[in-house]
Amino acid sequence: MKKTIILCIAVLVSVSMFAQTAILSQIKDTADCRKWVESQLENMTLKQKIGQLFIHTVEPSLMQRNKANIRKAIEEYGLGGLLFSKGKTEDQVRLTNLAQQWSEVPLLITFDGEWGLAMRLKDTPDFPKNRILGCIENDSLIYLYGREVARQLREIGVQVNFAPVADVDNNSANPVINVRSFGSGPKEVARKVIAYARGLEDGGVLAVCKHFPGHGDTETDSHQALPVLNFDRARLDSVELYPFRKAVEAGIGGMMVGHLQVPEIEDKPASVSPGVITSVLRNELRFSGLVFTDALEMKGIRHAENVCAQALIAGNDMVLAPRNLKREMAGVLSAVKKGLLSEEAITEKCRKVLTYKYALGLKERPLINEKGIARRISTPETDSLLAALDKAAVTVLKDSVETLPLELSLSGNVLLSVSPTLAEAYPFYHELKEALSVSWVHAKADSLASIRERLRTAQQVIVALHQKDCKAYLPLVREFAEDKPLVVVCFQPQDALEEMAEGLQKASAIVLAHTDKDYIQRYVADVMTGKAKVTGKASVGIAGLCPAGTGIVIDPEHPHLYTPEDFGMDSRTLARIDTIAEEGIGAQAYPGCHVLILKEGCPIYNKCFGRYTYDAASPEVKENSLYDLASLSKVTGTLLAVMKLYDEGKFGLTDPISRYLPWLEDTDKKDITIQDLLFHESGLPAYWPFYEEALRMESCKGGLFRKRKDKHHQLQVDEHLYACTGFSYDAEWVSALPSAKYNLPLSDSLYLNAGFRNKIRGQLAEVPLKGHSYRYSCLNFMLLQEMVEELARMPMDVYLDSVFYKPMGLMHTAYNPLRHFPKAQIVPTVEEDFLRKGRVQGFVHDEIAAFMGGVSGNAGLFSTAHDVGIIFQMLLDKGVCGDRRYLSRATCDLFINVQSNISRRGLGFDRPDADNTSKSPCAREAPRSVFGHTGFTGTCAWADPDNGLVFVFLSNRIYPRAFDHKNLMKLDIRSRMQQAMYQSIKR
């Protein structure tokens, strides 16, 4: 029994950097999971365990014979899952309900939905193919697309989606991948794969990346034969494997191995290759999720003998679509009897499959509501998302003489519509003529002479392609592009442009719209007339026309690239920030930093300096490097939640906090108001060592701290303070091993009992007050967090993520960042922390937040300068970000403008000290209206409503240790940078 529990824990929790998948981290009750998994296993025969590793392909037909075949397969072989082929939604849902009733163990229902349900089911929302989605710059839209696909899949009872395709589309002769890939750039493909997969998995559907190790650069279709990847390992690592590696690092839970031969690794087909699956995928990439074969009925593999046994021996967890269930299951049983595959290995694979079934909600037998399924799948929100995706993919491939937006005062415009009839092209014409004077000509291949005559006197020609075959009009396009502005708009997939590339060389502007849906025609017309923004970038190149990554931003609000001079600021003065930043690195004020300045929402200064640490080999700071925000979390996290709940009328500023936290009712804190907490006028002490309750204080010989170094106090934590290095933790609260009880990581090797938060709450109630004058205290925001969670009825990090971060597209903002990002992307804070007994990287530095499980009102948030800038710009814009309002103008005005009568503090925000500029956290030039906050780790963000400025500075100034790294403050780095910003404004 002990061995069983240990094995199950190994499936659920891993202490390696990337091992635990996001799906498994969503399991809330690991003890219940283990109990369910083991209860299933103990009643299974070896044959039934093997059956759990098989996914059988079936037809979604309600014919009696088909239903009988499905039932027989389930009952005779104890299948682990089903994959339905193409059919009707209603039929698949009915069969899914029946199949789940017939199966003793709930089935994994899988789906091949690379671009959603429409790939396999009729009359379902038809999302764009991946090549089109790859043109979208905003990855948060791809995430939302993943969430929506997941929602639809859950509606029809599906738990696993064999998507996204992580292959790189770098071979135009590839007959099978092409439009299924997100693009030809490995990094761009990886970004889209991760965003889509995270959306699927946050929506409760296992994402399965395919076709490992990469099917992009082949000219053979693995459905028909076995493709060969004849590349060396360096090439494989940099191209084919790159998106898969990044997906593993991001915690994606599923991987599908393709039928490909990779001689550099092993001569066997990848789907049955131990070298590819076990050595590379599992050992090198450290993937611990579920590994599936591609369909074993494909011609690239189906002639292999005992292919399912080979696949399981190679390291796959589940085999997909074998041609003959009876023969293949017998082959696996035979392999076990011959000792080629151990029964223990089968049991462990089965345990893993069952664990994922539990994580995906299959503990209880699912039942789908069959009524109104079409209405539930396709909703108004679905239509809105479809439109947003289509619009975001529109790409301006060329605008050589800044033709776009069109000059509206020009009168001689002619629109030439290449379309079967004028009806298909009418929405574009109608929208154009609302903004400019334009004549309309319908292109006919037998009327080229008359068309030429009509266009001869035009001052500007717009050619709209609404059909794929347009080669007949190439001579016309080439001729008129020679002597007048000519804009080509392609309302077809880019193949249409590829066939015309030679004739488009002289076109002034080229717009790729991908589709001629009515709303896209109207949108493109708005882009061309300066009423809408376009940001797309080509996901793959077009030979003879443009390389991948081409895309010109057309923004009516900001028509040019942003320079300081565009906003009345001097770039030479701003360049002094470079010198100050380098000075700070040289003085060891910080190893690296990121400085971002927004003017009226546009980035006019955005630079990264230095490295993660002072080691010359450590990573350079990049724009997506995540920093521990420390107390900057108060205003980028907790305060946002407080403002939103105030907005909704959930509390008043003069309400006592005890009204919402009854456990304070009988304490000296019962009369503290919410305004007191926000102003830091509650009387709570500046700090309290809550963590001491988790220590065995008797193990600290001579106390936890001493003023002088001795044999028990070796670690210096301040100028005249040394910490005990030999203390031990109370076993009730902290363990060196993760488990259901100790499930909150404090570090790579320490795990906290989640019940410790109640211990902290008890201490909070008992902490003595010290009057009601101004005293900055982290404890104030701890109480605000408690109130937020009481009113929102969910954890604060979940609330912030759903209400602010995800809708705002903040892809790099999170509490407990190691659940979402690889450690290598997170900047370390200290090299040796006395409580964690080692480096702190990816875990919050603040002791209070650490012992609150990583989420606290005072600290815990990790983010990038970009995301912090967006939050402050939203506040500066009075609660609006993009086209959505997050906070009311009245609430923003109140919290931004109100200031305490006895200190510089605002309602949660810090402010400049205009009366004592030597103690002000801002530059002397900062006006009184400025609001923001600083963080202990070396962070700050300030917004200036008077000048429309946002200033963000992120660093890890306390690395490698805080007590002797105070030059950030001594050299006044942040204020001097801010001063340069203000002095650059031309008066």
Secondary structure, 3 states (H helix, E strand, C coil): CHHHHHHHHHHHCCCCCCCCCHHHHCCCCHHHHHHHHHHHHCCCCHHHHHHCCEEEEECCCCCHHHHHHHHHHHHHHCCCEEEECCECHHHHHHHHHHHHHHCCCCCEEEECCCCCHHHCECCCCCCCCHHHHCCCCCHHHHHHHHHHHHHHHHHCCCCEECCCECCCCCCCCCCCCHHHCCCCCHHHHHHHHHHHHHHHHHCCCEEEEEEECCCCCCCCCCCCCCCECCCCHHHHHHCCCHHHHHHHHCCCCEEEECCCEECCCEEEEHHHCHHHHHHHHHHHCCCCCEEEECCCCCCCCCCCCCHHHHHHHHCCCEEECCCCHHHHHHHHHHHHHCCCCCHHHHHHHHHHHHHHHHHCCCCCCCCCCCCCHHHHHCCHHHHHHHHHHHHHHCEEEEECCCCCCCCCCCCCEEEEEECCCHHHHHHHHHHHHCCCCEEEEECCHHHHHHHHHHHHCCCEEEEEECCCCCHHHHHHHHHHHCCCCEEEEECCCCHHHHCCHHHHCCCCEEEECCCCCHHHHHHHHHHHCCCCCECCCCCCCECCCECCCCCCCECCCCCCCCCHHHHCECHHHHCHHHHHHHHHHHCCCCCEEEEEEEECCEEEEEEEEEECCCCCCCCECCCCCEEECHHHHHHHHHHHHHHHHHHCCCCCCCCEHHHCCHHHCCCCCCCCEHHHHHHCCCCCCCCCCHHHHHEEHHHCCCCCEECCCCCCCCEEEECCEEECCCCEECCCCEECCCCCCEEEECCCCCEEECCHHHHHHHHHHHCCCCCCCCCCCHHHHHHHHHHHHHHHCCCHHHHHHHHHHCCCCCCCCEECHHHCCCHHHECCCEEEECCCCEEECCCCCCHHHHHCCCCCCCCCEEECHHHHHHHHHHHHCCCEECCEECCCHHHHHHHHHCECCCCCCECCCECCCCCCHHHCCCCCCCCCCCEEEEECCCEEEEEECCCCEEEEEEECCCCCCCCCCCHHHHCCHHHHHHHHHHHCECC
